[in-house]
Structure formats: C-alpha cells, structure tokens
Amino acid sequence: MSETAYPPVSEHLSDLETAREEGRRKMDWALQHMPILNALREEFVDERPLAGERIAMAMHVEAKTANLVELLADGGAEVAITGCNPLSTHDDVSAALDAHESITSYAVRGVDDDEYYDAMHACIAHDPTITVDDGMDMVKLVHEEYPGLIDSVVGGAEETTTGVHRLRAMDADGELKYPVFAVNDTPMKRLFDNVHGTGESSLATIAMTTNLSWAGKNVVVGGYGQCGKGVAKKAAGQNANVIVCEVDPRKALEAHMEGYEVLPMVEAAKKGDVFITTTGNRDVITREHFEEMEDGVLLANAGHFDVEVNLGDLDDLAVDRYEVRDGVEGFEMADGRVLNVLAEGRLVNLAAPISLGHPVEVMDQSFGVQAVVVRELAEHGEGYEPGVHDVPDELDREVAEIKLDAEGVEHDTLTHEQREYMGSWEHGT
C-alpha cells in the first residue's frame, strides 16, 4: 500500500494495544449476530473473489462496519478506510482494523473538517479500483480532485439515502464517470435498515442520552420516507403522540392514513416535545420554527449530514449556549427558553457519545448486500456503464435466502406453471 502524509489511526492513539483488544472484542460480539457476513466469509476466504482489488471506503467505522471491512480484506482486497462522519468513529474498532495486514484505517473520532478530508485523501492515495461510500464524499473527491483515477475504478457502492440522492443528481448532470450501485435503494437495505434500524437506534440513543421517556410526548418527525416511517412507527409503539411533517402530498397522505397527525413544521413547532429530522435535506427546522418552540424541546437529526437542523439560525437567536449533559447542548433564547440539540445536529444514532448505530441484525443485511455488490464489481464490473445502478435482484435475493436459512425460516416458491402464468400476457379471464 502507498505511503501517505496523513497517518493511520495507530499513530493517533496512546495505548494502541488496549484499543485493539477492546475493538476486537466489540467486533467479535457483533459477528456472533451477523449470520449473513459469516456465511459470506466462508465463501470469500475460500474463493478470494476480490484478489487484486484495492478498495477505498468512507463509512461509519464501528464494530458492525468493521466486520464488513474484514470480510472484503479476507476476500483478497487491499482496503483503506476512513470515517464518513467525524463523530461516528470508534477509535478502538479503527485500531483493530488497522492491525489487519490488508487494511489501513485512517478513521479517528472527533477530527476537524481539514483532518476529515486529509484522511479521505489518504485513502484515495491507495489508488482504489472500487469505492464504498456512505454519503458519497469519496466518489465526489475522486471525480473532483483525482480524475486520473477514474479509468482504473471499476465501480462503487453507496450505502445511504443522502448519498444516492447526490449520486443521482451527479448522474443527471452527466458528471458520474463510473458505475455505482445504489445499495440504499435495494429491498434488503431500505425495508429493514432504514425502517427498523433508523427507528430503533435513533429512539434508543435519544432516550439513553437524555434519560427521558417517550410515553406521552409529542414527537415531530420531519420527513416520511423509509427512515421517517421507522421513527414514527417505533415512537408510536412507545406510546408517543406522533406528528409528521412532509413536503410530498402523497407521503403526507400516507402518514395521515397511518393515523398520524400531519402538520406544517411551523405548526408542529408549537406542539412538539421532541423533533427528529429524517429527510437528507437541509433547513428542515429553521429560525421561524425555533421561534415557536416550547422551553426544553429536544432537537435531533436522524438524516445524514448536520444541515437538517439549522444551527446557524439557532446560534443567531441564542443569547447563551452551554453543555446541558453529555451529548446535549442547550441554546438559551432571549426570553429564557432553552432548546436542546443532541449530538451537534449530526446523525444522532452514531454521533451521540453513547450511540451504537443500527442494531447488528439489520446491518448484517445491509453489509451483506454491500459485500455481494463489491464481489459483482470485481467479477463483472466491466459490464456496467457509468451511472447509478440498482442492485441486481438476484444478489438481493441471495442475501435474503442466507438470512432466512440462518433463521430457520422456510418459504414457498413458485411452480413452473405459476412462473409461466406471471410471465405471459396471453392469459385472459
């Protein structure tokens, strides 16, 4: 692997061996509950489908992700990884990864913006043939600053909604120069990770960070996509009153038909106790909303980047700001109200001090898809044109079958006659 100016995590930590031991312990616990990655590991170790590939990754570097990274390395790849959020890295897990002979980890928790991109540059200095992203920052950097690498990149994979939105915009502008699989959009990811993963982990993290109950609270969910549906469903399941804010009339109607109150954010701001944004867009909550909020509200982001809650507007309104408790910052208004922001407005289930991210089981599914997609790029990448691609359905089904087999769940299959019937236009009434 190439030498780079930015040092790997091992050079940032004072007690490296202890960190590696603790990181390995976290990874081993997660792997016990990841039957899909375990099944793929047997295949990858035996067949080494990624031999000769160099993979650059920008992901949330914690225990579950680390097991995907090791799977790719054990499959024959050389892997360089960094974080996709300055506050979601677990240094001990990063250190454990960096101990692997085929992995270099540059991920360090709490880096500033310059260090964040220095680490990403360091990953790209390994001359990747495949990129794996959570938010699209790696793809963007390759295209903008390393265009000479593009011809040698077979393709990429994108994990999250925000990244896929950015990629589709880039593709529409004719600027995406290699194929990227929209892992976020495939059923084995969005139906489980986005709904159950985001819903459960966001609510659990907020509860642990604040030590407050959900029961009886007015919870305002910004956005009713898959993540918003999960947050709303899980909050209602813990006896909260859920209010949904949406810009898409069909999604607003869907939320209404599911039994939730639907309001514009400026009206919801008057009623909410907890606000959770899930849109992937900016300025979901702004000055006009802060001005309407009650004293003591909680503001959390379960989208991706820290732009959904406009902290610039909030800071302008505040006469004071201070740490209320670990992971919670209070913004005091001129009239004495205090509005509380969790995890600096970053992805709450990964950036709060005690956050652990999505449950292991759902990430096993998402990372199983990532693994088979990377395998597909290594084996058949030349068959894909530049642009955003859906995950091939047979790969998504492969991951589902592994999971069902591990759970001991049997299911029906179509007969030959049923397949013929469904595939023909000639059958009438």
Disulfide bonds with the S-S distance in Angstrom:
none
